[in-house]
Amino acid sequence: MDLISKLSDDDLIKAYGEVIKEFKKRGIIRSKNLLGDLGEYLAINQYCSTIGLPNLQPAPIGTKNIDAISVKGERYSIKSTTGKVTGVFTDLMSRILKNRNYKNLNIL
């Protein structure tokens, strides 16, 4: 990572664009929600690589309130946040309590 710290500001900005393009090419991010897509990618990979956890696949883009689906059809909602921001979960928790279709909640 020392290579990144040696980049000029302009080169760092250009590198960011190239990294985003590569994320899209590899299917790591699928929308304009970078943080959400990264969280979903990490959670799905963790589930798929952990013995005893179900294999997940990303839900189709645009699927409301569902981010991943197990091979058994179980629905997963995966939420990501940065820092100590917790307000993002207020609306999520109210939706979960109203709509008990969630079997699993993953918070990254």
TIDOTOR-403916 format. One line per field, with one value per atom (N, C-alpha, C, CB): x, y, z; residue number from 1; atom name. Coordinates in Angstrom, 3 decimals. Glycine has a CB too. Example, Ala and Ser with C-alpha at 12.3 -4.5 7.8 and 13.67 -1.06 7.14 Angstrom:
# residues 2
east: (13.190  12.300  13.200  11.308  12.850  13.670  12.900  14.084) .
north: (-5.690  -4.500  -3.300  -4.473  -2.250  -1.060  0.030  -0.598) .
up: (7.800  7.800  7.800  9.046  7.080  7.140  7.870  5.725) .
resi: (1  1  1  1  2  2  2  2) .
name: (N  CA  C  CB  N  CA  C  CB) .
END
This chain:
# residues 108
east: (0.808  0.000  0.848  -0.918  2.158  3.050  3.023  4.479  2.746  2.666  1.589  2.378  0.471  -0.638  -0.237  -1.887  0.461  0.838  1.818  1.446  2.491  3.459  2.817  4.557  1.538  0.861  0.581  -0.444  0.640  0.212  -1.302  0.639  -1.833  -3.285  -4.014  -3.658  -3.520  -4.157  -4.109  -3.482  -2.959  -2.840  -3.719  -1.383  -3.847  -4.709  -6.167  -4.566  -6.598  -7.970  -8.180  -8.272  -7.220  -7.316  -7.348  -6.131  -6.531  -6.484  -7.831  -5.354  -8.479  -9.790  -10.782  -10.327  -10.799  -11.693  -11.402  -11.574  -10.131  -9.748  -10.138  -8.232  -9.998  -10.396  -11.906  -9.987  -12.687  -14.147  -14.493  -14.839  -13.837  -14.083  -13.770  -13.239  -12.679  -12.286  -13.264  -10.856  -13.728  -14.759  -15.992  -15.155  -16.420  -17.596  -17.333  -18.001  -16.164  -15.795  -15.811  -14.399  -15.354  -15.293  -16.607  -14.194  -17.583  -18.866  -18.843  -19.288  -17.819  -17.736  -18.757  -16.313  -18.899  -19.973  -20.884  -19.403  -22.189  -23.166  -24.049  -24.031  -23.906  -24.756  -23.921  -25.992  -24.576  -23.874  -23.690  -24.633  -24.153  -24.032  -22.774  -25.304  -21.642  -20.346  -20.284  -19.220  -20.616  -20.519  -21.455  -20.834  -22.679  -23.639  -23.200  -25.001  -22.716  -22.261  -21.049  -21.927  -20.120  -18.957  -19.377  -17.947  -20.304  -20.803  -21.477  -21.770  -22.297  -22.980  -21.966  -23.980  -20.994  -19.971  -19.212  -18.988  -18.798  -18.047  -18.895  -17.531  -20.147  -21.020  -21.302  -22.346  -21.614  -21.910  -20.681  -22.369  -19.510  -18.286  -18.011  -17.089  -18.253  -18.028  -18.958  -18.240  -20.221  -21.175  -20.746  -22.598  -20.389  -20.049  -18.759  -19.926  -17.882  -16.597  -16.563  -15.479  -17.677  -17.711  -18.554  -18.264  -17.929  -18.633  -19.756  -17.656  -20.920  -22.078  -23.004  -21.622  -22.515  -23.375  -23.881  -22.621  -25.079  -25.618  -24.854  -27.087  -24.814  -24.259  -25.273  -23.910  -24.798  -25.667  -25.283  -25.591  -26.251  -25.999  -26.670  -26.528  -26.118  -26.736  -28.166  -25.895  -29.048  -30.403  -30.329  -31.369  -31.273  -31.276  -31.272  -32.503  -30.563  -30.500  -31.916  -29.607  -32.204  -33.519  -34.507  -34.084  -34.123  -35.007  -35.151  -34.460  -36.366  -36.617  -36.402  -38.036  -35.599  -35.356  -34.629  -36.638  -34.195  -33.471  -32.161  -34.328  -31.056  -29.749  -29.127  -28.822  -29.512  -28.951  -30.007  -27.659  -29.833  -30.765  -29.946  -31.724  -30.365  -29.672  -30.180  -29.873  -29.475  -29.904  -31.245  -28.844  -31.640  -32.944  -34.039  -32.845  -33.670  -34.656  -34.805  -35.974  -33.972  -34.030  -33.526  -33.191  -34.206  -33.882  -33.022  -35.167  -32.039  -31.121  -31.076  -29.721  -31.093  -30.895  -29.550  -32.064  -28.679  -27.329  -27.167  -26.241  -26.802  -26.650  -25.227  -27.653  -24.688  -23.318  -23.335  -22.403  -22.426  -22.272  -20.810  -23.191  -20.437  -19.072  -19.092  -18.390  -17.995  -17.862  -18.867  -17.994  -19.301  -20.209  -21.636  -19.733  -21.954  -23.289  -24.261  -23.303  -25.255  -26.230  -27.639  -26.208  -27.868  -29.203  -29.739  -29.197  -28.839  -29.248  -30.099  -28.020  -29.961  -30.676  -32.061  -29.854  -32.390  -33.697  -34.815  -33.812  -34.751  -35.766  -35.732  -35.563  -34.539  -34.392  -35.087  -32.908  -34.865  -35.467  -37.001  -34.922  -37.522  -38.981  -39.538  -39.392  -38.831  -39.274  -39.214  -38.424  -38.181  -38.046  -39.186  -36.678  -39.499  -40.565  -41.930  -40.585  -42.146  -43.415  -43.508  -43.592  -42.408  -42.392  -41.460  -41.949  -41.970  -41.139  -40.725  -41.874  -40.500  -40.050  -38.542  -40.441  -37.844  -36.392  -36.067  -35.716  -35.275  -34.793  -33.448  -34.697  -32.672  -31.327  -31.082  -30.302  -30.324  -29.923  -28.412  -30.645  -27.718  -26.267  -25.925  -25.585  -25.163  -24.752  -23.236  -25.280  -22.706  -21.255  -20.790  -20.840) .
north: (-1.202  0.000  1.262  0.001  1.104  2.251  2.927  1.826  2.156  2.688  3.767  1.558  3.549  4.514  5.834  3.945  5.785  7.025  7.858  6.707  7.252  7.972  8.626  7.025  8.324  8.907  10.387  8.163  11.153  12.554  12.576  13.357  13.713  13.832  13.496  15.251  14.021  13.757  12.275  14.576  11.637  10.207  9.369  9.759  9.799  9.082  9.138  9.670  10.292  10.434  9.541  11.908  9.505  8.637  7.160  8.899  6.813  5.424  5.022  5.238  5.940  5.637  5.243  6.854  6.000  5.686  4.318  6.741  3.987  2.677  1.548  2.632  1.787  0.771  0.528  1.210  1.583  1.441  0.642  2.835  0.945  0.189  -1.292  0.759  -1.588  -2.978  -3.677  -3.045  -2.957  -3.518  -3.927  -2.488  -3.069  -3.368  -4.549  -2.141  -4.558  -5.640  -6.999  -5.375  -7.021  -8.269  -8.609  -8.177  -7.704  -7.950  -7.675  -9.357  -6.994  -6.659  -5.585  -6.187  -4.606  -3.624  -3.722  -2.167  -3.544  -3.722  -2.501  -4.924  -1.500  -0.315  0.925  -0.427  2.024  3.251  3.351  4.471  2.359  2.349  1.570  1.723  2.243  1.595  0.883  2.624  1.567  0.962  -0.235  1.998  -0.094  -1.191  -2.396  -0.727  -2.144  -3.243  -3.954  -2.727  -3.189  -3.815  -4.669  -2.741  -4.154  -4.919  -6.204  -4.085  -6.123  -7.316  -8.332  -6.935  -7.857  -8.743  -9.463  -7.942  -8.709  -9.304  -10.297  -8.215  -9.937  -10.838  -12.122  -10.134  -11.989  -13.173  -14.077  -12.749  -13.494  -14.306  -14.988  -13.443  -14.283  -14.875  -16.069  -13.824  -15.905  -17.012  -18.197  -16.554  -17.923  -19.006  -19.731  -18.459  -19.068  -19.688  -20.237  -18.682  -20.150  -20.623  -21.890  -19.531  -22.958  -24.234  -24.051  -25.359  -24.560  -24.468  -23.311  -24.349  -22.337  -21.236  -21.522  -19.875  -21.049  -21.318  -20.574  -20.938  -21.170  -20.474  -19.438  -21.473  -18.234  -17.141  -16.691  -15.959  -16.107  -15.448  -14.084  -16.302  -13.110  -11.784  -11.842  -10.791  -11.081  -10.955  -10.149  -10.271  -10.342  -9.542  -8.049  -9.892  -7.281  -5.830  -5.267  -5.141  -4.423  -3.804  -4.548  -3.675  -5.710  -6.448  -5.654  -7.886  -5.343  -4.486  -5.240  -3.929  -4.665  -5.133  -6.466  -5.239  -7.040  -8.311  -8.126  -9.485  -8.519  -8.348  -9.661  -7.655  -10.755  -12.059  -13.129  -12.359  -14.250  -15.371  -16.644  -15.442  -17.510  -18.786  -19.758  -19.371  -20.875  -21.875  -22.490  -22.969  -22.337  -22.824  -21.768  -23.257  -20.604  -19.539  -18.611  -20.136  -18.764  -17.858  -16.483  -18.411  -15.455  -14.084  -13.404  -13.274  -12.656  -11.960  -10.481  -12.566  -9.649  -8.219  -7.897  -7.390  -7.264  -6.962  -5.449  -7.647  -4.892  -3.450  -3.116  -2.881  -2.067  -1.636  -0.185  -1.820  0.143  1.524  1.759  1.837  3.013  3.351  4.074  4.221  4.019  4.761  4.350  6.217  5.338  5.091  5.502  5.827  5.643  6.049  4.906  6.454  5.137  4.093  4.475  3.769  5.727  6.170  5.456  7.635  4.934  4.239  3.017  3.822  2.483  1.267  1.524  0.473  2.773  3.074  2.652  4.559  3.087  2.717  1.224  3.500  0.663  -0.772  -1.583  -1.159  -1.237  -2.002  -1.890  -1.506  -0.718  -0.593  -1.449  0.877  -1.528  -2.380  -3.856  -2.124  -4.229  -5.631  -6.013  -5.880  -5.137  -5.444  -5.498  -4.407  -4.669  -4.675  -5.857  -3.370  -6.181  -7.203  -8.316  -6.612  -9.320  -10.367  -11.428  -11.023  -11.003  -11.923  -12.158  -11.393  -11.472  -11.627  -12.741  -10.300  -13.679  -14.712  -14.326  -16.047  -13.538  -13.175  -11.695  -14.003  -11.104  -9.700  -9.656  -8.775  -9.129  -8.998  -7.524  -9.732  -7.089  -5.695  -5.664  -5.011  -4.948  -4.856  -3.467  -5.200) .
up: (0.000  0.000  0.000  1.189  0.195  0.177  -1.192  0.537  -2.226  -3.584  -3.680  -4.586  -3.032  -3.085  -2.441  -2.385  -1.313  -0.624  -1.440  0.732  -2.409  -3.235  -4.462  -3.680  -4.732  -5.889  -5.670  -6.175  -6.741  -6.668  -6.486  -7.956  -6.098  -5.931  -7.229  -5.468  -8.349  -9.641  -9.995  -10.741  -9.770  -10.066  -9.143  -9.943  -7.896  -6.951  -7.396  -5.536  -7.871  -8.375  -9.591  -8.734  -10.500  -11.679  -11.266  -12.639  -10.286  -9.816  -9.216  -8.774  -8.521  -7.933  -9.027  -7.135  -10.101  -11.219  -11.805  -12.303  -11.917  -12.462  -11.508  -12.737  -10.215  -9.229  -9.301  -7.790  -9.423  -9.538  -10.792  -9.576  -11.913  -13.150  -12.955  -14.309  -12.262  -12.039  -11.091  -11.473  -10.059  -9.166  -9.975  -8.064  -10.878  -11.703  -12.626  -12.527  -13.249  -14.169  -13.455  -14.774  -12.214  -11.442  -10.746  -10.413  -10.804  -10.146  -8.663  -10.371  -8.192  -6.771  -6.431  -6.398  -7.298  -7.141  -8.358  -6.976  -8.099  -9.176  -9.376  -8.892  -8.515  -8.616  -8.284  -7.662  -8.031  -7.652  -6.138  -8.163  -5.408  -3.949  -3.563  -3.280  -3.605  -3.398  -2.048  -3.495  -0.971  0.356  0.500  1.429  0.047  0.131  -0.684  -0.336  -1.888  -2.740  -2.151  -4.129  -1.589  -0.956  0.242  -0.511  1.042  2.186  1.757  2.995  0.723  0.214  -0.310  -0.900  -1.064  -1.617  -0.494  -2.500  0.519  1.626  2.412  2.557  2.686  3.451  2.671  3.803  1.404  0.577  0.489  -0.849  0.282  0.226  1.553  -0.166  2.656  3.972  4.184  5.082  3.839  3.975  3.114  3.583  1.872  0.945  1.317  -0.452  2.032  2.374  3.801  2.196  4.536  5.912  6.003  6.851  6.448  6.621  7.631  7.083  7.294  8.179  7.863  9.583  7.107  6.690  5.285  6.746  4.962  3.625  2.544  3.564  1.360  0.199  -0.263  -0.957  -0.447  -0.877  -2.275  0.107  -2.937  -4.213  -4.160  -5.425  -4.871  -4.855  -5.398  -5.678  -4.775  -5.308  -6.605  -4.268  -7.497  -8.728  -8.405  -9.598  -9.205  -9.000  -9.028  -10.087  -8.053  -7.970  -7.092  -9.325  -6.562  -5.663  -4.372  -5.380  -4.001  -2.852  -1.540  -2.911  -0.659  0.704  0.817  1.406  -0.270  -0.229  -0.992  -0.840  -0.349  -0.972  -1.418  -0.022  -0.766  -1.118  -0.877  -0.296  -1.565  -1.464  -1.329  -2.705  -0.390  -0.245  -1.305  1.180  -1.453  -2.425  -2.029  -2.565  -0.761  -0.288  -0.435  1.173  -0.955  -1.141  0.049  -1.448  1.079  2.228  1.802  3.424  2.280  1.886  2.947  1.647  2.492  3.382  3.047  3.297  4.084  3.934  4.565  4.590  3.817  4.280  4.287  3.377  5.422  5.549  5.959  6.566  5.383  5.665  6.108  4.423  6.993  7.433  7.775  8.655  7.880  8.256  9.594  7.168  10.295  11.540  12.588  11.278  13.334  14.450  14.127  15.682  12.862  12.439  12.701  10.937  13.537  13.831  13.419  15.294  13.059  12.672  11.454  12.416  10.630  9.413  9.745  8.595  10.946  11.300  11.903  12.263  12.206  12.779  11.842  13.094  10.585  9.599  9.318  8.299  9.260  9.009  10.092  8.930  11.342  12.438  12.407  13.801  12.079  12.010  10.883  11.812  9.746  8.643  9.019  7.402  9.749  10.152  11.088  10.836  12.014  12.963  12.275  14.083  11.255  10.533  9.575  9.766  8.938  7.897  8.338  6.521  8.955  9.540  8.522  10.684  7.297  6.259  6.307  4.897  7.198  7.295  8.277  7.731  7.844  8.738  9.316  8.014  8.565  8.966  8.740  8.209  9.647  9.516  9.675  10.582  8.686  8.735  8.734  7.542  9.721  9.806  9.735  11.116  8.741  8.569  8.934  7.125) .
resi: (1  1  1  1  2  2  2  2  3  3  3  3  4  4  4  4  5  5  5  5  6  6  6  6  7  7  7  7  8  8  8  8  9  9  9  9  10  10  10  10  11  11  11  11  12  12  12  12  13  13  13  13  14  14  14  14  15  15  15  15  16  16  16  16  17  17  17  17  18  18  18  18  19  19  19  19  20  20  20  20  21  21  21  21  22  22  22  22  23  23  23  23  24  24  24  24  25  25  25  25  26  26  26  26  27  27  27  27  28  28  28  28  29  29  29  29  30  30  30  30  31  31  31  31  32  32  32  32  33  33  33  33  34  34  34  34  35  35  35  35  36  36  36  36  37  37  37  37  38  38  38  38  39  39  39  39  40  40  40  40  41  41  41  41  42  42  42  42  43  43  43  43  44  44  44  44  45  45  45  45  46  46  46  46  47  47  47  47  48  48  48  48  49  49  49  49  50  50  50  50  51  51  51  51  52  52  52  52  53  53  53  53  54  54  54  54  55  55  55  55  56  56  56  56  57  57  57  57  58  58  58  58  59  59  59  59  60  60  60  60  61  61  61  61  62  62  62  62  63  63  63  63  64  64  64  64  65  65  65  65  66  66  66  66  67  67  67  67  68  68  68  68  69  69  69  69  70  70  70  70  71  71  71  71  72  72  72  72  73  73  73  73  74  74  74  74  75  75  75  75  76  76  76  76  77  77  77  77  78  78  78  78  79  79  79  79  80  80  80  80  81  81  81  81  82  82  82  82  83  83  83  83  84  84  84  84  85  85  85  85  86  86  86  86  87  87  87  87  88  88  88  88  89  89  89  89  90  90  90  90  91  91  91  91  92  92  92  92  93  93  93  93  94  94  94  94  95  95  95  95  96  96  96  96  97  97  97  97  98  98  98  98  99  99  99  99  100  100  100  100  101  101  101  101  102  102  102  102  103  103  103  103  104  104  104  104  105  105  105  105  106  106  106  106  107  107  107  107  108  108  108  108) .
name: (N  CA  C  CB  N  CA  C  CB  N  CA  C  CB  N  CA  C  CB  N  CA  C  CB  N  CA  C  CB  N  CA  C  CB  N  CA  C  CB  N  CA  C  CB  N  CA  C  CB  N  CA  C  CB  N  CA  C  CB  N  CA  C  CB  N  CA  C  CB  N  CA  C  CB  N  CA  C  CB  N  CA  C  CB  N  CA  C  CB  N  CA  C  CB  N  CA  C  CB  N  CA  C  CB  N  CA  C  CB  N  CA  C  CB  N  CA  C  CB  N  CA  C  CB  N  CA  C  CB  N  CA  C  CB  N  CA  C  CB  N  CA  C  CB  N  CA  C  CB  N  CA  C  CB  N  CA  C  CB  N  CA  C  CB  N  CA  C  CB  N  CA  C  CB  N  CA  C  CB  N  CA  C  CB  N  CA  C  CB  N  CA  C  CB  N  CA  C  CB  N  CA  C  CB  N  CA  C  CB  N  CA  C  CB  N  CA  C  CB  N  CA  C  CB  N  CA  C  CB  N  CA  C  CB  N  CA  C  CB  N  CA  C  CB  N  CA  C  CB  N  CA  C  CB  N  CA  C  CB  N  CA  C  CB  N  CA  C  CB  N  CA  C  CB  N  CA  C  CB  N  CA  C  CB  N  CA  C  CB  N  CA  C  CB  N  CA  C  CB  N  CA  C  CB  N  CA  C  CB  N  CA  C  CB  N  CA  C  CB  N  CA  C  CB  N  CA  C  CB  N  CA  C  CB  N  CA  C  CB  N  CA  C  CB  N  CA  C  CB  N  CA  C  CB  N  CA  C  CB  N  CA  C  CB  N  CA  C  CB  N  CA  C  CB  N  CA  C  CB  N  CA  C  CB  N  CA  C  CB  N  CA  C  CB  N  CA  C  CB  N  CA  C  CB  N  CA  C  CB  N  CA  C  CB  N  CA  C  CB  N  CA  C  CB  N  CA  C  CB  N  CA  C  CB  N  CA  C  CB  N  CA  C  CB  N  CA  C  CB  N  CA  C  CB  N  CA  C  CB  N  CA  C  CB  N  CA  C  CB  N  CA  C  CB  N  CA  C  CB  N  CA  C  CB  N  CA  C  CB  N  CA  C  CB  N  CA  C  CB  N  CA  C  CB  N  CA  C  CB  N  CA  C  CB  N  CA  C  CB  N  CA  C  CB  N  CA  C  CB  N  CA  C  CB  N  CA  C  CB) .
END
